[in-house]
Amino acid sequence: MCGIAGFYQTSFDYTQNQKWHERLEKMKDSLKRRGPNEQDVILYPHAGLAHTRLAIIDLVKGHQPMTKTEGQRHCTIVYNGELYNTAQLRQKLSSYPVLWQTNSDTEVILNGYFFCGTAFFQELNGIFAFAIYDSQEDVLLLCRDRLGVKPLFYQQVAEEVIFGSEQKALFAAGISPVLKADGWGEILGLGPARTPGHGVFYDMKEVLPGHYLSIQSKQIRDNIYWQLQAKPHEDTYTDTVQIVAALVEDSVERQMISDVPICTFLSGGLDSSLVSAICARKLAKEGKQLHTFSFDFVDNDKNFQANSFQSSLDRPFVELMVKHIGSQHTYLECTNQKQADYLYKAVDARDLPCMADVESSLLYFCSQVAQHNRVALTGECADEIFGGYPWFHQPAALQRHHFPWSYQMDARTALLRDDFLNEVDLEAYAQQAYDNTIAATPRLEGETGLEARRREIAYLNVVWFMATLLNRMDRTSMYSGLEARVPFADHRILEYVYNIPWEMKCHNGHTKSLLQETGRNLLPLEVLYRKKSPYPKTYDPAYEALLRNRLLEVLAYPNSPLLDIVDVKKVHTFLDTPSDYGRPWFGQLMAGPQMMAYLLQINYWMTKYKL
């Protein structure tokens, strides 16, 4: 994985003034954490490209920016990601006069574009964001993978387009962070989710998943090369099970490709256990042992409180899986202090307030994993695609026409100043975002009733909730130079499963029965049928007390920017009320303590960017 950045315009020559090279270097330096192994830039009269590299494939020759030259034509790419069908694409290009210089997937994309044009983008199976500058056409192309696993932001300023893997790269180019009403709608009405394509800061955008931009002269053309479609499902249940199993196993094995050792995140749940079991089996055939990691919090076994979202601790199931697959395992634990301190590092990594301690703890865990491995496979995205969350099943959630993971707007507005709420209608902003997504849901003609509603819920999850978790995974891992891969976020799996009827997805009333069938010969029964338990969080009351004291300090400081949006009396009342762990305001884990953490992140963010 890597970081990319750059700029483009046609009004003057960048190479005539050293300041543009210095600017490009600053953009590159802002992304060093994404690519600690190598960094470089290249400057053309009308474009500049910067790259920071985390070396995973072809460690010696895979240097970027990478250029292909033929006559007067120069095509240069900067690329962040991994292709999982590199071998097939090299074969596909064998009919062209390609003289391969490396074994990297970067060169595959570059040659694919050079000989086949933008139509080649449809052939890519992987996670990626890349920029290609074609000097002959004087065009800059910005492309993002189908599910948006890798980020890519951009902003047009007058006649110039500036882009980067993270917003901080654009700020390094001289763009000032500005927040307006819609930005607050994102942070307080939808956050930590974010509207697809919305960069939160004023005028900042993100390339949409499955899209590529063609930027030429003063024009930006948005092109769709992939989108999810509704199709009739005609396979029998038996065939469906076999196809899903084949897709999952193929995706996991493809994503194991690496020139450095891989590891997996193992929680003892169905999803991560299935990924780990497939990896361990393949490595065992090669005489290798899989390294697995699990995450928890100090003394969580003493403080754990079972609830409808989190019914059991992970460790007993992790121990069972480690023994079952014979992995080399590392148990990682996070302290209250680390989790609280990393709240601010999480904002540095994301450039935005994020998933509070659900994100700060993962950021810490990734920093520890990165000391052992550069590549990790995770079980993310299975619940969104296969219908694992409670809101796929609960009648109230199916009948409620709001985001099912974030429907209690009063939990968000209760602490805000009245004058602020009069200026920013958070409820209307969130409702409009929901309505827009429902209207865009791919559906079959004539589809009605409960099946149609479940399709809407599935689409909401893919576009919003899954995107939020993918953003979390990218930023928390890349901040420490760790490449996290998500085998379930394979567009082939999504395309197929999206169209499977619910009676097959939840066969005989078993949640995620298709994945259970896939794991039947790979997992112990206790793990195979374990009730879903999400990413762990701490239940230590001392952590909540730590957050409370920090928030009180913020409220007591007269120059705290948070005071511009919150009502101090309301917050004090909130802090004096015992937290309700059973009523999350976002997702399944973010309740009272996480609201304190989110406010702390917002205050830090506003201070950092002078908002």
ZAMARGU-4260 file (C-alpha; in steps of 0.2 Angstrom, whole numbers, plus 5000, padded with zeros to 4 digits):
<rodrens>
0) 5000/5000/5000 | 5005/5018/4997 | 5000/5036/4997 | 4998/5046/4981 | 4996/5065/4978
5) 4998/5077/4964 | 4991/5092/4954 | 4986/5096/4936 | 4982/5112/4926 | 4986/5119/4909
10) 4988/5137/4911 | 5007/5138/4915 | 5022/5127/4916 | 5025/5119/4933 | 5044/5116/4929
15) 5048/5134/4927 | 5048/5138/4946 | 5056/5127/4960 | 5041/5132/4971 | 5030/5119/4963
20) 5043/5105/4966 | 5044/5110/4984 | 5025/5110/4985 | 5024/5092/4978 | 5038/5087/4991
25) 5027/5094/5005 | 5012/5084/4999 | 5022/5068/4998 | 5029/5071/5015 | 5012/5072/5022
30) 5008/5054/5017 | 5025/5046/5023 | 5016/5036/5036 | 5006/5027/5022 | 5022/5023/5013
35) 5038/5022/5024 | 5049/5012/5012 | 5051/5024/4997 | 5046/5041/4992 | 5048/5051/4976
40) 5040/5064/4964 | 5039/5068/4946 | 5035/5085/4938 | 5029/5089/4921 | 5024/5106/4913
45) 5006/5103/4917 | 5006/5090/4931 | 5015/5084/4946 | 5014/5066/4954 | 5020/5061/4971
50) 5021/5044/4979 | 5025/5035/4996 | 5028/5017/4995 | 5024/5002/5007 | 5034/4989/4998
55) 5023/4973/4997 | 5026/4966/4979 | 5042/4967/4969 | 5052/4975/4983 | 5067/4979/4972
60) 5060/4985/4956 | 5042/4991/4960 | 5047/5010/4962 | 5035/5024/4959 | 5031/5035/4950
65) 5032/5023/4936 | 5033/5029/4918 | 5031/5020/4901 | 5038/5029/4886 | 5035/5026/4868
70) 5041/5040/4856 | 5034/5056/4862 | 5021/5048/4873 | 5024/5047/4892 | 5012/5039/4904
75) 5016/5040/4922 | 5006/5031/4936 | 5006/5033/4955 | 4996/5019/4963 | 4990/5014/4980
80) 4983/4997/4982 | 4984/4978/4976 | 4978/4969/4961 | 4972/4951/4964 | 4971/4946/4946
85) 4989/4952/4941 | 4993/4935/4933 | 4978/4934/4922 | 4980/4952/4917 | 4998/4950/4912
90) 4992/4935/4901 | 4978/4946/4894 | 4991/4959/4889 | 5002/4946/4880 | 4995/4950/4863
95) 5002/4967/4865 | 5021/4972/4863 | 5024/4974/4881 | 5042/4973/4888 | 5040/4970/4906
100) 5052/4978/4917 | 5045/4973/4934 | 5034/4960/4942 | 5023/4973/4950 | 5004/4976/4948
105) 5008/4994/4946 | 5016/4990/4929 | 5001/4979/4924 | 4989/4994/4926 | 5001/5006/4917
110) 5003/4994/4902 | 4984/4990/4902 | 4980/5009/4901 | 4994/5012/4888 | 4988/4999/4876
115) 4969/4997/4880 | 4964/5014/4887 | 4952/5017/4901 | 4942/5002/4896 | 4956/4992/4905
120) 4950/4998/4922 | 4935/4986/4921 | 4947/4972/4921 | 4954/4976/4938 | 4950/4965/4953
125) 4958/4973/4968 | 4958/4988/4980 | 4966/5003/4973 | 4966/5022/4970 | 4978/5028/4956
130) 4982/5043/4945 | 4989/5042/4928 | 4996/5057/4918 | 4996/5054/4899 | 5007/5068/4892
135) 5002/5065/4874 | 4984/5068/4878 | 4988/5080/4892 | 4975/5071/4903 | 4975/5066/4921
140) 4965/5051/4926 | 4960/5048/4944 | 4952/5030/4947 | 4946/5022/4963 | 4941/5003/4966
145) 4923/4997/4965 | 4919/4997/4984 | 4930/5012/4989 | 4942/5002/4999 | 4956/5014/4995
150) 4953/5033/4998 | 4956/5047/4985 | 4951/5065/4988 | 4952/5080/4976 | 4948/5098/4975
155) 4947/5110/4960 | 4954/5128/4964 | 4952/5139/4949 | 4959/5130/4935 | 4969/5118/4945
160) 4965/5101/4952 | 4974/5095/4967 | 4972/5077/4974 | 4978/5065/4987 | 4975/5049/4996
165) 4971/5059/5012 | 4964/5076/5015 | 4980/5081/5023 | 4989/5080/5006 | 4978/5094/4999
170) 4981/5105/5015 | 5000/5102/5012 | 4997/5109/4994 | 4990/5125/5002 | 4972/5122/5003
175) 4964/5130/5019 | 4952/5119/5029 | 4935/5127/5029 | 4919/5120/5036 | 4902/5125/5032
180) 4884/5120/5036 | 4885/5104/5025 | 4901/5099/5034 | 4893/5100/5050 | 4879/5090/5044
185) 4892/5077/5040 | 4900/5077/5057 | 4885/5079/5068 | 4871/5073/5058 | 4879/5058/5050
190) 4896/5055/5058 | 4906/5045/5059 | 4898/5040/5042 | 4901/5051/5027 | 4891/5054/5012
195) 4899/5046/4997 | 4910/5058/4988 | 4909/5071/5001 | 4926/5077/5008 | 4917/5086/5023
200) 4929/5101/5021 | 4922/5115/5009 | 4923/5111/4991 | 4933/5095/4994 | 4927/5079/4986
205) 4931/5061/4985 | 4931/5050/4969 | 4916/5039/4970 | 4919/5020/4971 | 4918/5012/4954
210) 4922/5029/4946 | 4936/5037/4937 | 4939/5056/4933 | 4946/5062/4916 | 4953/5079/4919
215) 4958/5088/4904 | 4961/5107/4902 | 4948/5115/4913 | 4935/5100/4912 | 4932/5086/4925
220) 4922/5072/4918 | 4916/5059/4930 | 4915/5042/4922 | 4906/5026/4930 | 4916/5010/4925
225) 4906/4999/4938 | 4890/5000/4948 | 4880/4987/4958 | 4865/4980/4949 | 4849/4970/4953
230) 4847/4954/4944 | 4836/4939/4946 | 4843/4925/4956 | 4840/4908/4947 | 4852/4896/4956
235) 4846/4883/4968 | 4851/4884/4986 | 4863/4870/4984 | 4871/4879/4969 | 4871/4895/4978
240) 4880/4888/4993 | 4894/4881/4982 | 4896/4897/4972 | 4897/4907/4988 | 4910/4895/4995
245) 4920/4896/4979 | 4920/4915/4978 | 4925/4917/4996 | 4939/4904/4995 | 4945/4911/4979
250) 4945/4929/4986 | 4954/4924/5002 | 4968/4915/4992 | 4970/4928/4979 | 4972/4941/4993
255) 4986/4931/5001 | 4998/4936/4987 | 5013/4945/4994 | 5032/4946/4994 | 5032/4948/5012
260) 5023/4937/5026 | 5005/4939/5029 | 4995/4938/5045 | 4976/4939/5049 | 4965/4947/5062
265) 4957/4933/5072 | 4942/4938/5084 | 4935/4920/5085 | 4919/4925/5076 | 4913/4917/5060
270) 4920/4930/5048 | 4938/4932/5054 | 4939/4913/5058 | 4934/4908/5040 | 4947/4920/5033
275) 4960/4913/5045 | 4956/4895/5042 | 4957/4897/5023 | 4974/4906/5025 | 4981/4893/5037
280) 4976/4879/5026 | 4985/4886/5010 | 5000/4891/5020 | 5001/4873/5028 | 5002/4866/5010
285) 5018/4877/5008 | 5025/4872/5024 | 5022/4888/5032 | 5013/4894/5048 | 5000/4908/5049
290) 5002/4922/5061 | 4986/4928/5069 | 4982/4942/5081 | 4967/4946/5092 | 4962/4962/5101
295) 4955/4965/5118 | 4956/4977/5133 | 4966/4975/5150 | 4954/4968/5163 | 4939/4966/5151
300) 4936/4949/5157 | 4933/4957/5174 | 4922/4971/5168 | 4913/4963/5153 | 4894/4966/5153
305) 4885/4955/5140 | 4871/4964/5130 | 4860/4961/5115 | 4875/4967/5104 | 4889/4959/5112
310) 4885/4943/5121 | 4901/4935/5124 | 4920/4938/5126 | 4931/4934/5111 | 4946/4925/5120
315) 4938/4908/5122 | 4934/4907/5104 | 4951/4914/5099 | 4959/4900/5109 | 4949/4887/5101
320) 4953/4893/5083 | 4971/4895/5087 | 4972/4877/5092 | 4961/4871/5077 | 4971/4880/5063
325) 4988/4879/5072 | 4992/4897/5070 | 5006/4907/5079 | 4995/4918/5089 | 4998/4935/5098
330) 4986/4942/5110 | 4986/4961/5110 | 4978/4972/5124 | 4975/4990/5125 | 4975/5000/5141
335) 4962/5014/5146 | 4976/5027/5144 | 4982/5021/5127 | 4964/5021/5120 | 4961/5038/5126
340) 4977/5045/5120 | 4975/5037/5103 | 4958/5047/5101 | 4968/5061/5095 | 4980/5051/5084
345) 4965/5043/5076 | 4959/5061/5071 | 4977/5064/5064 | 4975/5048/5054 | 4958/5051/5047
350) 4959/5070/5046 | 4941/5070/5054 | 4932/5065/5070 | 4929/5046/5068 | 4923/5031/5077
355) 4929/5037/5094 | 4938/5023/5104 | 4931/5010/5092 | 4944/5018/5080 | 4957/5024/5092
360) 4959/5006/5099 | 4961/4998/5082 | 4974/5012/5077 | 4984/5006/5093 | 4982/4988/5088
365) 4987/4990/5070 | 5003/4999/5077 | 5007/4984/5086 | 5004/4972/5072 | 5014/4982/5060
370) 5029/4978/5071 | 5028/4960/5065 | 5019/4960/5048 | 5016/4972/5034 | 5000/4963/5027
375) 4985/4958/5037 | 4969/4950/5030 | 4953/4954/5040 | 4935/4948/5041 | 4927/4966/5038
380) 4912/4968/5027 | 4904/4950/5029 | 4890/4957/5040 | 4885/4971/5027 | 4885/4959/5012
385) 4878/4943/5020 | 4865/4952/5032 | 4874/4949/5049 | 4868/4965/5058 | 4853/4965/5070
390) 4844/4978/5059 | 4843/4965/5045 | 4831/4955/5056 | 4822/4967/5068 | 4805/4971/5063
395) 4806/4989/5070 | 4822/4992/5061 | 4814/4986/5044 | 4799/4998/5047 | 4809/5013/5052
400) 4814/5024/5038 | 4830/5031/5044 | 4848/5024/5045 | 4846/5009/5055 | 4862/5011/5064
405) 4860/5029/5068 | 4841/5033/5070 | 4841/5042/5087 | 4844/5060/5081 | 4840/5066/5099
410) 4856/5058/5105 | 4866/5068/5093 | 4856/5085/5096 | 4853/5084/5114 | 4870/5092/5119
415) 4871/5105/5105 | 4867/5124/5107 | 4850/5129/5102 | 4857/5143/5091 | 4868/5131/5082
420) 4854/5119/5079 | 4844/5134/5071 | 4857/5136/5059 | 4860/5118/5054 | 4846/5106/5053
425) 4855/5090/5056 | 4839/5079/5056 | 4834/5086/5039 | 4852/5083/5032 | 4853/5065/5038
430) 4835/5061/5032 | 4839/5068/5014 | 4855/5058/5014 | 4845/5042/5018 | 4831/5046/5006
435) 4844/5049/4992 | 4851/5032/4995 | 4834/5023/4995 | 4830/5031/4979 | 4846/5025/4971
440) 4844/5007/4977 | 4846/4995/4963 | 4830/4984/4963 | 4821/4972/4952 | 4806/4979/4942
445) 4790/4975/4952 | 4799/4970/4968 | 4789/4975/4983 | 4786/4970/5002 | 4799/4963/5014
450) 4811/4957/5001 | 4812/4975/4993 | 4814/4982/5010 | 4829/4970/5014 | 4837/4975/4998
455) 4836/4993/5003 | 4844/4989/5020 | 4857/4979/5011 | 4861/4994/4999 | 4861/5006/5014
460) 4874/4995/5023 | 4886/4994/5008 | 4885/5012/5003 | 4886/5019/5021 | 4890/5007/5035
465) 4903/4996/5026 | 4911/5012/5019 | 4913/5019/5036 | 4922/5003/5042 | 4933/5002/5026
470) 4938/5020/5030 | 4942/5015/5048 | 4952/5000/5042 | 4962/5010/5029 | 4967/5024/5040
475) 4971/5014/5056 | 4982/5002/5046 | 4990/5014/5034 | 4995/5026/5048 | 5007/5013/5054
480) 5012/5006/5037 | 5001/4991/5038 | 4992/4985/5023 | 4975/4978/5028 | 4965/4967/5015
485) 4947/4963/5016 | 4943/4947/5006 | 4924/4949/5008 | 4925/4966/5000 | 4927/4958/4983
490) 4915/4965/4970 | 4911/4947/4963 | 4905/4942/4980 | 4894/4958/4982 | 4887/4956/4965
495) 4882/4938/4968 | 4876/4939/4986 | 4866/4956/4984 | 4854/4947/4972 | 4852/4931/4983
500) 4834/4930/4991 | 4833/4932/5009 | 4827/4915/5012 | 4843/4908/5006 | 4854/4921/5015
505) 4845/4917/5031 | 4841/4899/5027 | 4830/4891/5040 | 4832/4906/5051 | 4851/4905/5053
510) 4859/4922/5051 | 4873/4921/5038 | 4869/4903/5034 | 4879/4904/5017 | 4895/4908/5027
515) 4891/4895/5039 | 4890/4882/5025 | 4906/4889/5018 | 4915/4886/5035 | 4906/4869/5039
520) 4922/4859/5035 | 4934/4872/5041 | 4928/4878/5058 | 4924/4870/5075 | 4905/4870/5077
525) 4906/4882/5092 | 4914/4895/5081 | 4903/4891/5066 | 4887/4894/5076 | 4893/4908/5088
530) 4881/4922/5089 | 4888/4938/5081 | 4899/4948/5092 | 4906/4964/5085 | 4923/4972/5087
535) 4927/4973/5106 | 4926/4988/5117 | 4931/4991/5135 | 4918/4990/5149 | 4930/4997/5162
540) 4921/5011/5171 | 4938/5019/5174 | 4939/5023/5155 | 4923/5032/5156 | 4929/5042/5171
545) 4945/5046/5161 | 4935/5053/5147 | 4923/5062/5158 | 4938/5071/5167 | 4945/5076/5150
550) 4929/5083/5143 | 4927/5093/5159 | 4944/5101/5156 | 4939/5105/5139 | 4922/5113/5145
555) 4932/5123/5158 | 4944/5131/5145 | 4936/5147/5138 | 4944/5145/5122 | 4939/5128/5118
560) 4931/5128/5100 | 4919/5115/5106 | 4910/5128/5116 | 4904/5135/5099 | 4893/5121/5096
565) 4888/5112/5113 | 4878/5119/5127 | 4889/5117/5143 | 4874/5115/5155 | 4867/5101/5144
570) 4884/5092/5143 | 4886/5093/5162 | 4869/5085/5164 | 4874/5072/5152 | 4891/5068/5161
575) 4881/5067/5178 | 4870/5054/5171 | 4875/5035/5171 | 4879/5030/5153 | 4867/5018/5144
580) 4878/5004/5136 | 4862/4997/5128 | 4857/5011/5117 | 4871/5015/5105 | 4870/5032/5095
585) 4879/5024/5080 | 4882/5006/5076 | 4882/4993/5089 | 4896/4999/5101 | 4895/5018/5102
590) 4885/5023/5117 | 4888/5036/5131 | 4907/5034/5133 | 4909/5035/5114 | 4899/5051/5114
595) 4911/5059/5126 | 4926/5053/5115 | 4918/5059/5099 | 4916/5077/5107 | 4934/5076/5113
600) 4939/5072/5095 | 4928/5086/5088 | 4937/5098/5100 | 4954/5092/5095 | 4950/5093/5076
605) 4943/5110/5077 | 4958/5116/5086 | 4970/5107/5074 | 4962/5115/5058 | 4957/5131/5066
610) 4938/5128/5062
</rodrens>
